[in-house]
Every structure is written in C-alpha cells, then in structure tokens.
Amino acid sequence: MRIKYNFSVAGFTLQISLPQGWNVDALLPSFRAFRCPDEAEETEKLLTCTVYAAAETERPSGVLPGTLLESTVNDMGYVSLYKYDKEAEGYCVTLSAEQKGRLHVMQADVFFSTVQVYLYENERLAGHALSSLLRIAYSQAVLYRGGISLHASAVFCGNRAFLFMGRSGTGKSTHAALWMKYVPGVELLNDDNPTLRMIQGKAYTYGTPWSGKTPCYKPLCFPLGGMVRLKQAPANRFYRQKEVDAFAAILPGCSVIRQDVALRSCLYDTLVQLAEQVPVGILECRPDEEAALMCHRALSPSDQ
C-alpha cells in the first residue's frame, strides 16, 4: 500500500509516492508549504518519485552501477553520479551523509521525469537524503521546461526579486542580509536554490523547498529584477554585464549535468533569453552597507 503526495514548486507539480505509514512531514518538513490539494492528482507532473525502503543488508535490487561521471562532496553529502548504458538510458545517483556510510540510491530516466529512490528510512538523515535526491532530479527536469535551478541567494523588494551568485564562501548570504538591513522592504525569498523560469519572454523567480542552511521555504513568485555575481574585493565596484558576458556570469551557478548534451542545450537556450531580458552585473565588494546600496541602485529601474 502506498500514498501519493503532490507538491507545487515553481508552478511545476512533483508527485512523491511513499509506503503507507511513512510520515511525509517528518521526512520532508521543508515541503509543507508547497503541498498541493488533492485535485492536483489530475495535473501534469514534472516528475514522479516512488520511494522504497532500502534493504538493510543488501544493495537495492535492480540498481545498476553504470558509468561513473563524477563524485563530489557538498552540502548534500557524498554524491556519485552514474550514467546507464544505451540499453537502460538514464542516471543513477548515490548519496551518503558520511564517508563510507550507507548509500541512498536514486534511479532516473533520461528526462528525470520518472524517479525511484531506495531510502534507509530509519537513518537519522534519511529525510535530508530524500530531499537532496529530489533536488538533484528536480534541477534537471526543469531544464526541459524553460526553468533553471540556480545556486544563489534571492531576496525580494516590492514586486521584484534579486539574485546574488558566487562561489561558496563568497558572501551570498551576507550580501542578502545586508540588503535586508539597509534597503527598506527587502525580505529573503530563498538562501540557496531558487528557481528561475522564462514565461512568455519574461523572467520570474520562485522560492523552493531547498534553501541550504537557512530555513526559508516560501512558495512565492516575483518578476526577476536583476542578477549579480559577487567577488570579494578591497573596494566596492559594480560592472554591468551584457550579452556573452552576462551569459558567462550566470552559467557557473546553474545546476546541470554538463556531460548531457540535451540538458546543456536546454540550459543555454534559457540563459540566452535571461541575458537579453534581465540586468546582470559583477559586484566586486566588501561586506558592508555601501556594497548593498551600490548594488541596489545599479539594479533599480531608473538606472536601467
């Protein structure tokens, strides 16, 4: 017996099927605000995820190793990505919260529209693992729909959102906090993984259930007012980027399997539109009030 739960993230419906008796709110607390009413069962799904209890003593049945594409250590844990051969197209992702720990496993078709997760549900970080695997699948699936999952901090002010990008440790969260402190009316939308969408030629920013170490899970949407790549520097300077330079400033923060030509092509098509429609800048900055106000002025409508 299984129970299906529907969630709406950035206007897309995700369906998660859990074994009866599993507590969806305990496993995925950050998803609560994104829960859909029952009638969402009839809507088209971005992805469907079926979760199984992983066997305690053996590897999940049917999980093929495939060809290893990359292994990384990040906020999700120890993650390995495999590509299946032509007879079984798709991907396999393994995730462990700690080195040499038990592997939670996700299998996905090539479009990341149909996903199976084998989860050790009794482990302390099982919910974190499931959320992380869903984040990986979602970030690829949206690429086929004109969406981008971006590693950035997002704030909103009035009726517009602004995104701050940069390498880990650059100060994205710090800069967002400076905007909230010194720019009237600014609130945090998401502190790690907002979604961008191009809809009828216009760019929009959405909150998601994934927000890094800052609990900020808001099912809100705002037109995108501007995007800034941050670089630490001894002095504050803002440089507007256009066309190819704007494209290059946004690209590093985008979630995509770069070895997948189809996914990469979808991403590039959306980025071209973004670079043409949205103000993009490079901000060399200190973590201070002047940097926040300079950035806000540079992206304000009067300066565009």
C-alpha positions as CSV (number, residue, x, y, z in Angstrom):
1,M,0.0,0.0,0.0
2,R,1.3,3.4,-1.0
3,I,0.2,7.0,-0.5
4,K,0.9,9.8,-3.1
5,Y,1.6,13.4,-2.2
6,N,1.7,16.3,-4.6
7,F,3.7,19.4,-4.3
8,S,3.9,22.5,-6.4
9,V,7.4,24.1,-6.9
10,A,7.8,27.0,-9.3
11,G,4.5,26.1,-10.9
12,F,5.5,22.5,-11.5
13,T,3.9,19.5,-9.8
14,L,6.1,16.9,-8.1
15,Q,4.4,13.7,-7.1
16,I,6.1,11.6,-4.3
17,S,4.8,8.1,-3.5
18,L,5.7,6.8,-0.1
19,P,5.0,3.4,1.6
20,Q,1.9,3.6,3.9
21,G,2.9,4.6,7.4
22,W,5.8,6.8,6.4
23,N,5.4,10.4,7.8
24,V,5.9,12.8,4.8
25,D,6.0,15.9,7.1
26,A,8.7,14.3,9.2
27,L,10.8,13.3,6.2
28,L,10.3,16.5,4.2
29,P,9.4,19.3,6.5
30,S,10.6,22.0,4.1
31,F,8.0,20.8,1.6
32,R,4.9,21.5,3.8
33,A,4.2,25.0,2.3
34,F,4.3,23.5,-1.2
35,R,1.8,20.8,-0.6
36,C,-1.0,20.7,-3.3
37,P,-4.7,19.9,-2.7
38,D,-5.9,16.5,-3.7
39,E,-7.2,17.7,-7.1
40,A,-3.6,18.2,-8.2
41,E,-3.6,14.4,-8.9
42,E,-5.1,15.3,-12.3
43,T,-2.4,17.8,-13.3
44,E,0.6,17.1,-15.4
45,K,3.6,16.1,-13.4
46,L,7.1,17.5,-13.8
47,L,8.4,14.3,-12.1
48,T,7.0,11.4,-10.2
49,C,9.2,9.8,-7.5
50,T,8.5,6.4,-6.0
51,V,10.3,5.8,-2.7
52,Y,11.1,2.3,-1.5
53,A,12.6,1.1,1.8
54,A,16.1,0.0,1.0
55,A,17.1,-3.5,2.2
56,E,19.1,-3.3,5.4
57,T,21.6,-5.9,4.4
58,E,21.9,-5.7,0.6
59,R,22.1,-3.3,-2.3
60,P,18.7,-2.3,-3.7
61,S,17.5,-4.8,-6.3
62,G,17.7,-3.6,-9.9
63,V,20.2,-0.8,-9.2
64,L,22.9,-0.9,-11.9
65,P,26.2,0.8,-11.4
66,G,26.5,2.4,-14.9
67,T,29.5,4.6,-15.8
68,L,30.7,6.9,-13.1
69,L,30.6,10.5,-14.3
70,E,31.6,12.4,-11.2
71,S,31.8,12.1,-7.4
72,T,31.5,15.2,-5.2
73,V,31.3,16.2,-1.5
74,N,29.0,19.1,-0.8
75,D,26.2,20.2,1.4
76,M,24.2,17.1,0.5
77,G,26.9,14.7,1.5
78,Y,29.0,12.3,-0.6
79,V,27.3,12.1,-4.0
80,S,28.2,10.0,-7.1
81,L,26.5,10.3,-10.5
82,Y,26.4,7.4,-12.9
83,K,25.1,7.2,-16.5
84,Y,23.5,4.0,-17.7
85,D,24.4,2.4,-21.0
86,K,22.2,2.6,-24.1
87,E,20.1,-0.4,-23.1
88,A,19.0,1.3,-20.0
89,E,19.1,5.0,-20.6
90,G,19.1,7.3,-17.6
91,Y,21.0,8.1,-14.5
92,C,21.8,6.7,-11.1
93,V,22.7,8.8,-8.1
94,T,24.1,7.5,-4.8
95,L,24.2,9.6,-1.7
96,S,25.7,9.1,1.8
97,A,25.6,11.6,4.6
98,E,29.1,10.5,5.7
99,Q,32.1,8.8,4.1
100,K,31.6,5.1,3.6
101,G,28.1,5.4,5.1
102,R,25.0,3.6,3.7
103,L,24.1,4.6,0.2
104,H,20.7,6.0,-0.5
105,V,20.1,5.4,-4.3
106,M,18.1,7.2,-6.9
107,Q,17.4,5.9,-10.4
108,A,16.0,8.3,-13.0
109,D,15.1,8.2,-16.7
110,V,17.0,10.4,-19.1
111,F,14.5,13.2,-18.6
112,F,14.4,12.9,-14.8
113,S,10.6,12.7,-15.1
114,T,10.3,9.2,-13.5
115,V,12.4,8.6,-10.5
116,Q,12.8,5.7,-8.0
117,V,14.5,6.3,-4.6
118,Y,15.8,3.5,-2.3
119,L,16.0,5.0,1.1
120,Y,17.2,3.8,4.5
121,E,14.3,5.5,6.3
122,N,15.4,4.8,9.8
123,E,18.7,6.6,9.4
124,R,18.9,10.0,11.2
125,L,19.4,12.0,8.0
126,A,17.1,10.0,5.8
127,G,14.8,13.0,5.2
128,H,17.8,15.1,4.3
129,A,18.9,12.5,1.8
130,L,15.5,12.2,0.2
131,S,15.2,16.0,-0.1
132,S,18.7,16.2,-1.6
133,L,18.0,13.5,-4.2
134,L,14.7,15.2,-5.1
135,R,16.6,18.4,-5.5
136,I,19.0,16.8,-8.0
137,A,16.2,15.3,-10.0
138,Y,14.1,18.5,-10.0
139,S,17.0,20.7,-11.1
140,Q,17.5,18.6,-14.2
141,A,13.8,18.1,-15.0
142,V,13.0,21.8,-15.0
143,L,15.6,22.4,-17.7
144,Y,13.3,20.8,-20.3
145,R,10.6,23.3,-19.3
146,G,12.4,26.6,-19.5
147,G,13.5,26.6,-15.9
148,I,16.8,26.8,-14.1
149,S,17.7,25.7,-10.5
150,L,20.4,28.2,-9.5
151,H,22.9,28.2,-6.7
152,A,22.1,31.7,-5.4
153,S,20.6,33.7,-2.6
154,A,17.4,35.5,-3.5
155,V,15.6,38.5,-1.9
156,F,12.5,40.4,-2.9
157,C,11.6,44.0,-2.6
158,G,8.2,45.4,-3.7
159,N,7.3,43.2,-6.7
160,R,10.7,42.2,-7.9
161,A,13.3,39.6,-6.9
162,F,17.1,40.0,-7.0
163,L,19.6,37.1,-7.1
164,F,23.2,37.0,-5.7
165,M,25.5,34.4,-7.1
166,G,29.1,33.4,-6.5
167,R,31.4,30.7,-5.4
168,S,30.8,29.1,-2.0
169,G,32.1,31.4,0.7
170,T,31.9,34.5,-1.5
171,G,29.2,36.0,0.7
172,K,25.9,35.5,-1.0
173,S,24.0,35.1,2.3
174,T,25.9,38.0,3.8
175,H,25.0,40.3,0.9
176,A,21.4,39.3,1.1
177,A,21.4,40.1,4.8
178,L,23.0,43.5,4.1
179,W,20.1,44.3,1.6
180,M,17.6,43.3,4.3
181,K,19.3,45.5,6.8
182,Y,19.9,48.6,4.7
183,V,17.3,48.6,1.9
184,P,13.8,49.2,3.1
185,G,11.2,46.5,2.5
186,V,13.6,43.7,1.5
187,E,12.9,40.1,2.6
188,L,14.6,36.8,1.9
189,L,13.0,34.6,-0.7
190,N,15.5,31.7,-0.7
191,D,19.1,31.4,0.5
192,D,20.5,28.6,-1.7
193,N,18.3,27.2,-4.6
194,P,15.7,29.5,-6.1
195,T,14.2,28.5,-9.5
196,L,14.2,30.8,-12.5
197,R,11.6,30.5,-15.3
198,M,11.1,32.2,-18.6
199,I,7.4,32.5,-19.3
200,Q,6.2,34.3,-22.4
201,G,9.5,36.1,-22.7
202,K,9.6,37.3,-19.1
203,A,11.8,36.1,-16.2
204,Y,10.4,35.0,-12.9
205,T,12.0,33.9,-9.6
206,Y,10.4,31.2,-7.3
207,G,11.1,30.1,-3.8
208,T,11.7,26.3,-3.3
209,P,11.9,23.7,-0.5
210,W,15.7,23.8,-0.8
211,S,17.4,26.7,1.0
212,G,20.7,25.5,2.3
213,K,21.4,26.1,6.0
214,T,18.8,28.9,6.2
215,P,15.3,27.7,6.7
216,C,13.4,29.9,4.2
217,Y,10.8,27.9,2.3
218,K,8.3,30.3,0.7
219,P,6.0,29.3,-2.2
220,L,6.2,32.8,-3.7
221,C,7.0,34.1,-7.2
222,F,8.3,37.5,-8.3
223,P,9.4,39.0,-11.6
224,L,13.2,38.9,-11.7
225,G,14.7,42.4,-11.3
226,G,18.4,41.6,-11.6
227,M,21.2,39.1,-11.0
228,V,24.6,39.9,-9.6
229,R,27.8,37.7,-9.4
230,L,29.7,38.6,-6.2
231,K,33.5,38.8,-5.9
232,Q,35.3,39.7,-2.7
233,A,37.5,42.8,-3.1
234,P,39.0,45.6,-1.0
235,A,36.8,48.2,-2.7
236,N,33.2,48.2,-4.0
237,R,32.7,48.4,-7.7
238,F,29.8,47.4,-9.9
239,Y,30.1,46.4,-13.6
240,R,27.1,45.8,-15.8
241,Q,27.4,42.7,-18.0
242,K,25.7,42.3,-21.3
243,E,25.2,39.5,-23.9
244,V,28.0,37.0,-23.8
245,D,29.4,38.4,-20.6
246,A,26.0,38.3,-18.9
247,F,25.6,34.7,-20.1
248,A,29.1,33.8,-18.7
249,A,28.3,35.5,-15.3
250,I,25.1,33.4,-14.8
251,L,26.3,30.0,-16.1
252,P,28.6,28.8,-13.2
253,G,25.7,28.8,-10.8
254,C,23.3,26.7,-12.8
255,S,22.6,23.1,-11.9
256,V,23.1,20.9,-15.0
257,I,24.7,17.6,-15.8
258,R,27.3,19.1,-18.1
259,Q,28.0,15.8,-19.9
260,D,24.4,15.6,-21.1
261,V,24.2,17.4,-24.4
262,A,20.3,17.7,-24.4
263,L,20.2,19.2,-20.8
264,R,23.0,21.6,-21.6
265,S,21.3,22.7,-24.8
266,C,18.1,23.5,-22.9
267,L,20.0,25.4,-20.3
268,Y,21.8,27.5,-22.9
269,D,18.6,28.4,-24.7
270,T,17.1,29.7,-21.4
271,L,20.2,31.5,-20.4
272,V,20.3,33.4,-23.7
273,Q,16.8,34.7,-23.0
274,L,17.7,35.6,-19.5
275,A,20.8,37.5,-20.5
276,E,18.8,39.5,-23.0
277,Q,15.9,40.3,-20.6
278,V,17.4,40.8,-17.2
279,P,20.0,43.2,-15.8
280,V,23.2,41.2,-14.9
281,G,26.2,42.6,-13.1
282,I,29.5,41.8,-11.4
283,L,29.9,43.3,-7.9
284,E,33.4,43.5,-6.5
285,C,32.6,44.2,-2.9
286,R,33.3,44.4,0.8
287,P,30.6,43.0,3.2
288,D,29.3,46.4,4.1
289,E,26.4,48.9,3.7
290,E,28.0,50.7,0.8
291,A,28.1,47.5,-1.3
292,A,24.4,46.7,-0.7
293,L,23.3,50.2,-1.6
294,M,25.5,50.4,-4.6
295,C,24.1,47.1,-5.9
296,H,20.5,48.2,-5.2
297,R,21.0,51.5,-7.1
298,A,22.6,49.8,-10.1
299,L,19.7,47.4,-10.5
300,S,16.9,50.0,-9.8
301,P,14.6,50.8,-12.7
302,S,15.8,54.4,-13.0
303,D,19.3,53.1,-13.9
304,Q,18.3,50.5,-16.5
